[in-house]
């Protein structure tokens, strides 16, 4: 489930220099250079603590704001006890932003650049909590460093025509798709076995490339009455709680999708890397908290979605589903190829949700029309479309982190691979290098 001054042309805005750290002047004395580095680092450490405490204080008013926290428990308790007014927190965020901008100008590092953008996003979310409204594009620019492109709806209709040929019939297309997918739902009494097998395979493939800390683990729960299909609640200490929503039938392909996205090499792996490599090893205290409405969410959701195809490249995903998961679920493997073809075509509609969210949140279409559009381009029942709109109403512009984020991550990995870097190593570099969307796009 991420400017700030001048906007640049293209999909993402305001690059802060990619992955490089500015060089010191050649005539600077080594001692002076070292002292300057120490001052900059200590300044960021102090500002990082301010940011964590600010985030926790915002979370008291905005329950969705803090997605994960694994810092000092006393700070969380103090935030709850004090429950400071949002107007005071807005003033704190404005003051912190000034200090963050000064630190970024002094240091010009990946850490200082993303920190400034994180503070900017926190200030924006506080202002939204206070009732200020932003157009969809401005909201996503301020929170996630991203503006979605303007979409040609004809491209969505072309994808629908392709799916219509794949699943011919007289019923409305979304009903045909929904019926076919529901025929491949995992029986309730086999959910645990299927998900256990899927996540185990996702983890095995990830561990072939990454050494994760000893004792890292997760707990899997099936839940109901949520606006999302799956969620990773990172607990700290290299542990996660992964929840899967069973409000609707869970289709067989969702087991690997959620296993990778929420677990390996997705959210769980990313959070483990952040805690181990940035918080514990480098002491960057700001990474003890993950504010959901922040530039970090581009990497979080984009890497989680791209992680599916990284772990199961080419035809490996459908082969594993056909050979292992279909039999476990008691489903006919003969339908696997049609499911794969359908999913390939449906992927061309992934950006439609951005288009619908922008139109709805900017007041260009009403709620009923948004539901109709979600049924048409999301190829789902009215009930699923209503759940999808509930997600948009709750998380707003966050929706673009899934698709634009995935595209940015894929582009980054492709560029690194073209220069000879192993894809898994490129992915790990991305996960452990704090970057906003514009930085990912600009990285060579």
Residue, then its C-alpha position, 0 to 999 in steps of 0.5 A: x500500500x509513494x516535488x516537490x518544487x518544480x514539476x518535470x514532464x513525464x510520468x513522475x516528477x522532481x528527480x533528486x539525482x538518482x542513486x548518486x551522492x554528490x562529491x565533496x569539493x576537491x580542495x576540501x581538507x579530509x578532516x573538514x570533509x569528515x566533520x561535515x559528513x558527521x554533522x550531516x549524519x547526526x542532523x539527519x538522525x535527529x530529524x529522523x526521530x522527529x519524523x517518527x514521532x510526528x508519524x506516530x502522532x498523526x496515526x492517532x488521528x488517522x488510523x491508516x497512516x502508520x502501516x508499520x512501526x517497530x521503534x521504541x514502544x515508549x514513543x508510540x505510547x507517548x503519542x497515544x497519551x498526548x494525542x496532540x491536535x492535528x493543527x499542532x502537528x501541521x505546524x510541526x510538519x511545516x517546521x520539520x520540512x524546512x529543516x529537511x530541505x536544509x539537510x537535503x541541500x547540505x548532504x544531497x544523498x539518497x537518504x536526505x532526498x527521500x526524507x524531504x519527500x517523506x516529510x512533504x507527504x506527511x504534511x500533505x496528509x495532515x492537511x487532508x485530515x484537516x479537510x483540505x482537498x487536492x485534485x487527484x493529480x496534485x494529491x498523488x504528486x505530493x504524496x507519492x511523487x507520481x502523476x498518472x498519465x492521461x489514458x486513451x480509453x480506446x486502449x482499454x476497449x481493445x483489451x476488452x475485445x481481446x477478452x471477448x474473443x477468448x470467452x465468447x458468449x451472449x452474457x455481458x463480458x464482465x459476467x462471463x469473466x466472473x463466471x469463468x474465474x469463479x469456476x476456478x475458486x479454491x474450496x474453503x476447506x483447501x485454502x490453507x493447503x493451497x496457500x501454504x504451498x504457494x507461499x512456500x514456493x515463493x519463499x524457496x525461490x526468494x531464498x535461492x537469491x537472498x540470505x534473509x535473517x535467521x528466524x524471519x517468519x510470518x503468520x497467515x490469517x484468513x479474514x473477512x469484511x475488508x476493502x482489500x484482498x490481502x495485507x501484510x502487517x509487518x510486526x518488526x523483528x523480521x516477522x509479518x502477519x499476512x491476512x487474506x480476505x475471504x469475502x469473495x471466492x479466492x481464485x487459484x491464481x491469487x495464491x501465488x500472487x498474494x504469496x509473492x506480493x505480501x510475502x516473498x519477495x514482496x512486502x515481507x522481504x522489503x520490510x525485512x531488508x529495511x529493518x536489517x539494512x537501514x534501521x539496524x545496520x545503518x541506524x536510520x531511525x526514520x525507517x522504524x516507521x512506514x507511513x502508508x501515504x508516502x513516496x515509499x509506497x511506490x517501491x512497496x507496491x511496485x516491487x511487490x507486484x513486480x516480484x511475482x514475475x521476478x520469482x516466476x518468470x515466463x511460463x513458470x507461474x502457470x506451470x507451478x499452478x497447473x502442476x501443484x496448486x490446481x490438484x491441491x485445490x481439486x481443480x481441473x488443470x485443463x483450464x490453466x492455459x485459458x486462465x493464463x491467457x485471460x490474465x495476460x489480457x486483463x493486465x492491459x487493463x491494470x491502469x484503468x483503475x487510475x483512470x476511474x479513481x481520478x474521474x470519481x475523486x475529482x467529481x467527474x463521475x458519480x458513484x454509480x458510474x464509477x461502479x459501472x466503470x469498475x465492472x466494465x474495465x475490472x471485469x467483475x461483479x457489482x459486489x466486487x466493483x463496490x469493494x473496489x470503489x470502497x478501496x478507492x474511497x478509503x485509500x484514494x490515489x494510493x491505487x496508482x502505486x500498484x500499476x505505475x509502481x510495478x512499471x517503474x520497478x520493471x523499468x529499473x530492473x530492465x535497465x540494470x539487467x541490460x548493463x549486465x546486472x543480475x535481475x535479483x541483484x538489481x531488485x535487491x538494490x532497489x529494495x535497499x536504496x530509498x528512492x521516490x518514483x522520480x528517482x527510480x525513473x531517473x536511475x541508470 
